Amino acid sequence: MRGYLDRDDLTAQVVNNGWFATGDIGVIDDRGWLTLRGREREEINKGGMKVYPGDIDSVIERFTATLDVCSFAYADPLLGEDVGVAVALKQNDDFTLRELHRWASEHLAVHQLPQRWYLLEEIPRTSRGKVNRAQIAQYCVARQPVDMAALVRAAGPRDAVRD
């Protein structure tokens, strides 16, 4: 790419020595395979730990009651950023939420586990069918998250087996 048409200012931001910087983050493994982890602008910097929203999404979307998911960064006064997640579920009852938290706790590293959980009827998508994490984050942080800690603490013996 030589640059954006009549936009030298934008070209200077993304083209360096003839290379176009896409903002994609990838890792090359010992076999030489490239795995894309996400976008630089979406990366969550949680107290110096790099967290990739796509990694979180791929775990939570495997939970059987998940319809859709979008994880994102939110501002944290101590860590700089922390992990939030918007999720659409088949059922929004307390048992399902506790099971989702248990699932996420078993399959995510401690620093990846969302600290704020938001229940949505659906995850909004762009006209191209993509998730706009920044837009969803802005929508969610203006709302009250689920008090997941209280739900987990309130688990009683009835929750061991669903009725």
C-alpha positions in Angstrom: 0.0 0.0 0.0 1.4 3.4 -1.0 -1.1 5.3 1.2 -4.5 6.7 1.5 -5.8 8.8 -1.4 -5.2 12.5 -0.6 -4.7 11.8 3.1 -1.0 12.1 3.8 -1.8 12.6 7.5 -3.4 9.1 7.8 -0.8 7.5 5.6 2.0 8.8 7.9 0.2 7.2 10.9 0.1 3.6 9.4 2.8 3.3 6.8 6.4 3.0 7.9 9.3 2.3 5.4 6.7 0.9 3.0 5.1 -1.4 5.5 1.4 -1.0 6.4 0.8 -1.5 10.2 -2.6 -3.2 10.5 -2.7 -3.2 14.3 -3.1 -6.9 14.4 -1.3 -8.8 17.1 0.1 -12.2 16.3 2.3 -14.9 17.8 4.5 -17.3 15.8 4.8 -20.7 17.5 7.7 -23.1 17.3 6.3 -24.7 14.1 6.3 -21.3 12.4 2.5 -20.9 12.5 1.0 -17.5 13.0 -1.9 -17.2 15.4 -3.7 -13.9 15.5 -4.5 -12.8 19.0 -6.5 -9.6 18.3 -6.0 -6.0 17.6 -3.6 -3.7 19.3 -6.3 -1.1 20.0 -8.5 -3.8 21.7 -5.8 -5.2 23.9 -6.5 -4.8 27.6 -3.6 -3.7 29.7 -4.5 -5.0 33.2 -1.7 -3.8 35.5 0.9 -4.6 32.9 -0.6 -8.0 31.9 -1.8 -8.1 28.3 -5.2 -9.6 28.0 -6.7 -10.3 24.6 -10.5 -10.0 24.4 -10.7 -12.6 21.6 -9.3 -15.2 24.0 -12.0 -14.4 26.6 -14.7 -14.5 24.0 -13.6 -17.9 22.7 -13.9 -19.4 26.1 -17.3 -17.8 27.1 -18.9 -18.6 23.7 -18.2 -22.3 24.4 -20.4 -22.2 27.5 -23.6 -24.1 26.5 -26.0 -21.3 27.4 -24.1 -18.5 25.6 -25.8 -16.9 22.6 -23.2 -14.2 22.0 -20.4 -12.5 23.9 -18.1 -9.4 23.7 -15.3 -8.7 26.2 -13.7 -5.3 26.5 -11.5 -3.0 28.6 -12.9 -0.6 31.1 -10.9 2.0 33.1 -9.7 0.9 36.5 -8.1 3.4 38.9 -5.6 0.8 40.3 -4.8 -1.4 37.3 -5.3 1.1 34.5 -7.7 -1.3 32.7 -9.7 -4.3 33.7 -11.9 -6.9 31.9 -15.6 -6.4 31.3 -17.8 -8.7 29.3 -21.3 -8.3 27.8 -23.0 -11.6 27.3 -26.4 -12.7 25.8 -27.6 -16.0 27.3 -30.4 -18.5 26.6 -31.5 -18.1 30.2 -30.7 -15.2 32.5 -31.4 -17.0 35.8 -29.1 -17.1 38.8 -28.1 -20.7 38.3 -27.0 -20.1 34.7 -25.0 -17.0 35.7 -23.2 -19.0 38.5 -22.5 -21.8 36.1 -21.1 -19.3 33.5 -18.8 -17.8 36.2 -17.7 -21.3 37.2 -17.0 -22.2 33.6 -15.0 -19.0 33.0 -13.1 -19.5 36.2 -12.1 -23.0 35.2 -11.1 -22.0 31.6 -9.5 -18.6 32.0 -6.4 -17.4 33.8 -7.1 -15.3 36.9 -6.0 -12.1 35.1 -8.4 -12.9 32.2 -11.5 -13.4 34.3 -14.0 -10.6 33.8 -14.6 -8.4 36.8 -17.7 -6.8 35.4 -20.4 -8.8 33.8 -23.3 -7.3 31.7 -26.4 -9.2 30.5 -27.7 -8.0 27.2 -30.6 -9.4 25.1 -28.2 -9.4 22.1 -24.8 -8.1 21.3 -25.1 -5.2 18.8 -23.1 -5.7 15.5 -22.1 -3.5 12.7 -23.7 -3.6 9.3 -20.9 -6.1 8.3 -21.8 -8.4 11.2 -18.7 -7.4 13.4 -18.6 -6.5 17.0 -17.5 -3.0 17.8 -15.9 -3.5 21.3 -15.5 0.2 22.0 -19.2 0.9 21.3 -20.3 -2.1 23.5 -18.0 -1.0 26.3 -19.4 2.5 26.2 -22.9 1.1 26.2 -22.2 -1.2 29.1 -20.2 1.1 31.5 -23.2 3.4 31.5 -25.3 0.5 33.0 -25.2 -1.5 36.2 -23.3 -4.7 35.9 -24.5 -8.0 37.4 -23.3 -8.4 41.0 -21.6 -11.7 40.1 -19.7 -11.8 43.4 -22.9 -11.7 45.3 -24.5 -14.4 43.1 -21.5 -16.7 43.6 -21.5 -16.2 47.4 -25.3 -16.8 47.5 -25.0 -20.3 45.9 -26.8 -22.7 48.1 -27.2 -26.5 48.1 -30.2 -26.3 45.7 -27.8 -25.0 43.1 -25.8 -28.2 43.0 -28.5 -29.8 40.9 -30.9 -28.0 38.7 -34.6 -28.7 39.3 
